[in-house]
Amino acid sequence: MPNPILSGRHSIRLKGFDYSRAGIYDITICTQNRLCIFGDIERGLMVLNRLGLLVQENWRNIPKHWQSVDLLEYCVMPNHVHGIIVIKHDGGRKKGTLKCAPKGGEKTEAFGKSTRGSIPTIIKTFKAGVTRQVRMSPMREIYDQIWQRGYYEHIIRSESDLRKKINYIKTNPQNWDKDLENIS
């Protein structure tokens, strides 16, 4: 019998793609119920509050925990985080930054199983780290649930796509009034 709780869920991931292989990934992580809890946009600039600063610090520290990872552009917004993650190598498999879905027989992340250094594991660890730090601080009385389940990702496959994503992230605070994540 199918699980009624999970029956409406579907993966946003590219079927068969190995998210631990070298590549460039555009990530968006939203807050629970899209609540604006990381700060405010003032005159086109993001002004981070205490929680927003904690999120920014944890994002910046991702490469300290994952040596095969670099960060490109990122921005903490009032109710989400945008960032571009680069996985530099993939444990001996064919190297490169722009890959298509595997032909078969390659390792893929299974539901509930972590693959070290994969995008799902990096994001899960980032979100858990922020949540753990909040729960150990006085902020725990203010912020019960920080993150929505899951996140959005996009595999960047061309230089023009990368330029568009970087520009979008850089200008996101100036365009907050038109942002799809802005529910105010």
N, C-alpha and C positions, 0 to 999 in steps of 0.2 A: 504494500500500500504506500503511495507517495506521501511524503511528509507535507501536510497542508501549510506549514509555516514557510517551507522552502519552495513550494510549487510555483510561486510567482517570481522567483529569483532567476536571473540568467546572468551569465558572465559577459562582461564588456570586453574581455580580452580576445585577441586574435587567436582563433582556434589553431592549436598546434605550434604556436610561436613560443620559442624559448626565451623568456624574459630575464634570463641570467646571461645571455650572450651580449657581446659588445654591441653597443648601439647608443642612440640618443633618444631620450624619452621625455615628453612633455607631460607633466603631472599637475592635476588640480585636486586639492583635498579640501572638502567643505566642512563647516561646523554643523553640529546637530541642529536641524530645523533652520539652517541658514541664518542663525542668530549672529548679529554683529558684536562679537565679543573680543576681537583682537585690537580694536582701536577705531579711529574715525578718519575720514577723508576731510582735510581742511585745505581749501584753495588748491585742489588738485594734488595734494601730497598726503601720503599715508602717515598718520601719527599713531604709533604703536602705544598701547597701554602695557601694563605689567605682563599680562598674559601674552600679548602680541610679541613683546620682547623675548619672552621665554620660547615661543614658537620659532622666532627668527634665529635665536641662539642654537636651538636644537637642529634646525635645518642646516645652518652653517657647519655644524659638527658632523653631519653625515659622512664626509670623507675621512674623518678621524676613526670612524667605526668600520668603514668599508674601504680598504686601500685601493680597490679597483674602480672606485667611483670618484668622479669630479662633478662639480656643480657649475652650471652656466648661470644664466639669468634667473632670478627668482624675485617674488614679491609677496609679502604677507599683506593681505587685504582685510577689511573688517570682518568678513565671514568665510574666507577661504585663503589657501596658499597656492600660488602658482610657482612652479619651478621646473627647470630643465636639468635632468640627471644624465650624465654620460657614464656608461659602463665601458671602461677602457679595454678590458680583456675578458676572455670567457673560459678560463681554465684549460687552455690547450686546444680548444676547438678553433676552427678557422677564424682569424681575426679580421676586424673591419668595423665600420660604424653604421653602414646602411645595409640591413639584411632583410631578406624576405622570409616568409614562413618556411620552416623546415620541410623537407621532402618526406620525412618519416624516420622513425627509429631514434630521433633525438629526444633528449630529456626535456620534459615540460612540467610546469608546476601543476600539481594536482590539488584539488580542493582539500583544505585542511592539512596539507603537507608543505613544509617550508623548504625552499631551495636556497641555500646560502648564496648571498650576493645577488639574488633576483630582485627585480623591481617590487613584486608583492612583499617580499621579506623586508626590503629596505623601508618601504612605506609603513608596513605593520610595526616595525621596530621604532620608527620615528614617532608615529602616533602613540604607541605605548609609552615611549620615553617621556613625551610631553604630559600625558595623562598621569603617569607615576609621579612626576615632579610636582604637578598641581595637587595631587592627593596628599603629598607630604608637606605642603605649604599652607599658609593661611588662606590661600585662594580656594582651597577645597570647599569652603563654606559658600562660595559664590558660584563656582562652576561645577555642576554635577556631571553633566555629559558634555564633552567638548566636540567630539568628531561624529560625523555621520558614518554609517557603515560604508565601506568601500572608498573608492576614489575614481577619478577619471584619468585616463592615460591615452597618449597618442604616440605612436612610434614615428619619429621624424626620419624621413627617408631622402630628403634632398636639401641642398644648401638654401634654396628659396623658401622651403617650408621652415627651416631653422630660422632664417632671417625674419619671417612673418611672426613666428612664435616669440622670438626675442623682442621684437617691436611691440607685440601685443602686451607682453608682461611689463615692459618698461613704461608703456603709456596707460596701463590699466587704472592707476589712481586718477589720472586726468579724465578718464572716460567712465568713472564709477556710475554716473547717472544713467548710462546706457548698458551697463554690465548685466548680463543675464543672471548673475548670482546676487544682484542687488534687489532684494525683495521689499525694500522700504518704500 
